[in-house]
Amino acid sequence: MEMAGLCFLSALVFLFWCWIGHIYRRARCCPGFVGAPGKERAVAAGPSPVALLITAHPDDECLFFAPALLRLGAQRLPVRLLCLSTGNFYNQGEVRKKELLQSCAVLGIPPYHVTILDHRDLPDHPGVQWNPELIAELILRYIKMHQINLVMTFDENGVSGHVNHSALYYAIRRLYSERKLPNECQALILESTNVFRKYISILDLPISWLKPHNVMFILQSHEYQQARAAMFCHQSQLLWFRHIYLYLSRYMVINTFHLLSR
């Protein structure tokens, strides 16, 4: 009985992945983005768009944003990464910086497009509230320096509830509401889901597809393997529960974003 259940579940997952291939052929959306028909919006408009992913720790880029990075890379859109800490909570900062560069290489981001900050007021710590004003200042300086016109980061719940993740949203929210972002720069906020949806992997696809969103990125099976390979670069973080996460998390195959609005 158990074997029959596993076979049925495997067949169901396989069918969903086949459906993804069908969606890629049929979806009507702007280049590089997959979204429900009628829900797409052009982002990063301009002659030479440059995207910036802002994360809090090394490994955020593959645990939460791999679908977006791989799909943007497939469209040859230049992507930069700004990581606001070295992930030094367990005194592994130097190791984790090297792992981040390796992960980014797998995800298609060259090392010269990766910036890792080590600011004394932005420690990797779930009990420390980062100052949104300081973060906003650092982000704005980076955006202007590199002429960024598309920013991606967490929403207020930070997917995992980590306060360092949430702080990034409040910094971007501050820049946007105070109209400090350049006019051509738009911000995409990664949707946090409930625990049930978070851990049903590709089975969350119909829910994600039907719920409101501005942009959706979906990985096919071979791209999912690439996302897993990126996470395996973070050897210092591969605890037992992370292996489970790689198989069950919908963020390894699906990203849905909302366009930040005033």
C-alpha positions in Angstrom: 0.0 0.0 0.0 2.8 2.4 0.9 4.6 1.6 -2.3 1.5 2.2 -4.3 1.1 5.6 -2.6 4.7 6.6 -3.4 4.2 5.6 -7.1 1.1 7.6 -7.3 2.8 10.7 -5.8 5.8 10.3 -8.1 3.5 10.1 -11.1 1.6 13.2 -10.0 4.8 15.2 -9.6 5.9 14.0 -13.1 2.6 15.1 -14.6 2.9 18.5 -13.0 6.4 19.0 -14.4 5.1 18.0 -17.9 2.4 20.7 -17.4 5.1 23.2 -16.7 6.6 22.5 -20.1 3.2 23.1 -21.6 2.8 26.4 -19.8 6.2 27.6 -21.1 5.0 27.0 -24.7 1.5 28.6 -24.1 2.1 31.4 -21.6 1.5 34.9 -23.0 3.9 37.1 -21.0 6.8 39.5 -21.3 10.2 38.0 -22.1 11.8 36.3 -19.1 8.7 36.2 -17.0 5.9 33.6 -16.6 2.5 34.8 -15.2 -1.1 34.1 -15.5 -2.6 35.6 -18.7 -3.8 39.1 -18.1 -1.7 39.4 -14.9 1.7 40.1 -16.5 3.3 43.5 -16.2 6.4 44.8 -18.0 9.2 45.4 -15.5 12.7 46.7 -15.8 11.7 48.6 -18.9 14.5 50.4 -20.7 17.2 49.9 -23.2 19.6 48.0 -20.9 17.9 46.6 -17.8 20.0 45.5 -14.9 18.4 43.5 -12.0 19.6 43.5 -8.4 18.8 40.8 -5.9 19.2 41.9 -2.3 19.6 39.2 0.3 20.5 39.1 4.0 22.7 36.0 4.2 24.7 33.7 2.0 22.4 30.9 0.8 19.3 33.1 0.6 20.0 33.4 -3.1 19.4 29.7 -3.8 17.0 28.7 -1.0 14.5 31.4 -1.9 15.3 33.1 -5.2 16.8 30.4 -7.5 13.8 30.3 -9.9 14.0 34.1 -10.5 17.8 34.0 -11.0 17.8 31.1 -13.3 14.9 32.3 -15.5 16.4 35.9 -15.7 19.8 34.3 -16.6 18.1 32.3 -19.3 16.9 35.6 -20.8 20.5 37.0 -20.5 19.3 39.8 -18.2 22.3 41.1 -16.2 21.8 40.3 -12.5 23.8 41.6 -9.6 23.6 40.3 -6.0 24.0 42.5 -2.9 24.2 40.4 0.3 24.1 42.5 3.5 26.0 40.1 5.8 28.6 37.4 5.6 26.4 35.0 7.6 28.8 35.0 10.5 26.3 33.9 13.3 28.4 30.7 13.9 31.8 32.4 13.1 31.8 30.9 9.6 31.7 34.2 7.7 34.9 33.7 5.6 33.8 30.2 4.6 30.3 31.4 3.7 31.6 34.2 1.5 33.5 31.6 -0.6 30.4 29.4 -0.7 28.2 32.2 -1.9 30.6 33.0 -4.8 30.5 29.3 -5.8 26.7 29.2 -5.6 26.3 32.4 -7.6 28.6 30.9 -10.3 26.2 27.9 -10.6 23.2 30.3 -10.8 24.9 32.4 -13.5 26.1 35.4 -11.5 29.8 36.1 -12.1 31.9 37.0 -9.0 32.3 40.6 -10.1 28.5 41.1 -9.9 28.5 39.9 -6.2 28.9 42.3 -3.3 29.0 41.0 0.2 28.8 43.5 3.0 30.3 43.1 6.5 28.8 46.0 8.4 29.2 46.0 12.2 25.6 47.3 12.6 24.2 44.5 10.4 25.2 41.3 12.1 23.7 37.9 11.1 21.5 37.3 14.1 17.8 36.4 14.3 17.5 38.5 17.5 18.9 41.7 16.1 16.7 44.2 14.4 18.5 45.8 11.5 18.0 49.6 11.0 15.9 50.1 7.8 17.3 53.6 7.4 20.9 52.3 7.3 20.0 49.5 4.9 18.1 52.0 2.7 21.1 54.2 2.5 23.4 51.3 1.5 20.9 50.0 -1.1 20.3 53.4 -2.7 24.0 54.0 -3.0 24.4 50.6 -4.8 21.4 51.2 -7.1 22.8 54.6 -8.2 26.3 53.3 -8.6 25.3 50.4 -10.9 22.2 52.0 -12.6 19.9 49.3 -11.3 16.3 49.4 -12.7 14.8 46.3 -11.2 15.2 45.3 -7.5 14.1 42.0 -6.0 14.0 41.1 -2.3 11.8 39.6 0.4 8.4 40.8 1.5 7.6 41.8 5.1 7.3 38.2 6.3 10.7 37.2 4.8 9.5 33.7 3.7 11.0 32.1 6.8 10.1 34.9 9.3 13.8 35.9 9.8 13.9 39.5 11.0 17.0 40.2 8.9 14.9 39.2 5.8 12.0 41.4 6.8 14.4 44.4 7.3 15.2 44.4 3.6 11.6 44.8 2.7 11.1 47.8 5.1 14.2 49.4 3.7 13.0 49.1 0.1 9.5 50.2 1.3 11.0 53.3 2.8 12.9 54.2 -0.3 9.8 53.7 -2.4 7.4 55.6 -0.2 9.9 58.5 0.1 10.3 58.5 -3.7 14.1 58.1 -3.4 14.3 55.3 -5.9 15.2 56.4 -9.4 12.1 56.8 -11.6 13.0 53.9 -13.8 13.7 51.5 -10.9 10.9 49.1 -9.9 10.8 46.7 -7.0 9.6 43.1 -7.0 8.7 41.6 -3.6 8.9 37.8 -3.1 5.6 36.4 -1.8 5.7 34.6 1.5 3.2 31.7 1.7 1.8 29.7 4.5 3.6 26.6 5.8 1.4 24.2 3.9 2.0 25.8 0.5 5.7 26.3 1.3 6.4 22.6 1.6 4.4 21.0 -1.2 7.0 21.8 -3.9 5.6 21.8 -7.4 2.2 20.8 -6.2 1.8 24.4 -5.2 1.8 25.4 -8.9 -2.0 25.6 -9.5 -2.4 27.7 -6.3 0.4 30.0 -7.3 -1.0 30.3 -10.8 -4.5 31.3 -9.6 -3.6 33.6 -6.8 -2.9 37.3 -7.6 0.7 38.0 -8.6 2.6 40.3 -10.9 5.4 38.0 -11.9 5.9 34.3 -11.7 9.1 32.3 -12.3 8.8 28.5 -12.7 11.7 26.0 -13.1 11.7 22.9 -15.2 13.2 19.7 -13.8 16.7 20.2 -15.2 16.7 23.8 -13.9 15.6 22.5 -10.5 18.7 20.3 -10.5 20.8 23.4 -11.1 19.2 25.2 -8.2 20.0 22.2 -6.0 23.6 22.2 -7.2 23.8 25.8 -6.1 22.7 25.0 -2.6 25.2 22.1 -2.4 27.9 24.8 -2.8 26.9 25.9 0.8 28.4 22.8 2.4 28.6 24.5 5.8 24.8 24.9 5.8 23.7 21.5 4.6 22.2 20.2 7.8 19.6 17.4 7.7 16.6 19.7 7.5 18.1 21.6 4.5 18.1 18.3 2.5 14.4 18.0 3.3 13.9 21.6 2.3 15.5 21.0 -1.1 12.9 18.4 -2.0 9.8 19.9 -0.5 10.1 23.7 -0.7 8.1 25.4 -3.5 10.7 28.1 -3.4 13.1 25.7 -5.1 10.9 25.6 -8.2 8.4 28.6 -7.9 8.8 32.3 -7.2 5.8 34.6 -7.2 6.4 38.3 -6.9 4.3 41.4 -6.3 5.3 44.8 -7.7 5.8 47.3 -4.9 3.4 50.1 -5.1 2.8 53.3 -3.0 
